[in-house]
Amino acid sequence: MTGLLSLVLSTLILCSSGRQDDAGLSRALSEIDSKSSTIKTLHASFRQVKHSDILRRPLVSSGNVRMSRDRVRWDTRTPEASILVASKDDVRIYYPDLSVLEIYALGDQLSQLAGSPVFRLARIKRFFRIESDLRISAGGLTLLQLTPRTEELKKHLKSIRLGVQVDTGIVREVVMFNADDEKTEMFFEDVRTNVPIAAGELEIIPPKGVRVVHPLGDEGSSSASGQEDGP
């Protein structure tokens, strides 16, 4: 799996901030959500840093992300090219160098974790408990500590820390720890919102001959633009 899929399946560390009272936190989150609701599309560059005991040094990857409504596309340029498209239906990852397209029917809970860097309160509250002291950094970010509510997510995630820009509702930083305490950080820069995106820009249209595989054995739950598994 790519480092980007770890954004779906990794876990995140608890931040050490205190806890705001429920009423104050609810009001603050609603205000952030109201601002983020005006964002229809988003372009940004990202940098991901993965830390693990099995890595001699952190693994750094970078690329671009585009979002429109409930579909998001991550284009990783380095260290190896890949394209990840997440929707409510599935997560698809295309490896151009290998000529392979992987399809993961992860279900609503996990596939939406590969979503955009735009804060969506209803989606987050559905799957996570949110805590924060609501302090705002010099850069205009407030830290939100997320812990999974469901047993399915707890299998993969310990916790997530989001650095949310309070005046826009855009997530600028993510810190995650998985069940093995592997740490993954993500940072978003050059953010542009509400720039038109053509529908085809968020699709993976693999060239003829690409091998389509379903690593989780869920072939019956999704298709791959008419492509079939290779020999």
Protein Blocks (a to p, Z undefined) as FASTA:
>chain_A
ZZklmmmmmccdddfbdcddfklmmmmmmmmmmmmmmpmbdcdddddddddfkbmbdcdd
ddddddehjaccdddfbfbdcdddddfkbccdddfklopacdddebjklmmmmmcfbdcf
klmmmmpccddehiacfkopacdddddfbfklmmmpmbdcddddfknopafbdcdddfko
pacddddehiaehiacdfklmcccddehiacddfkopmklpceehiacdZZ
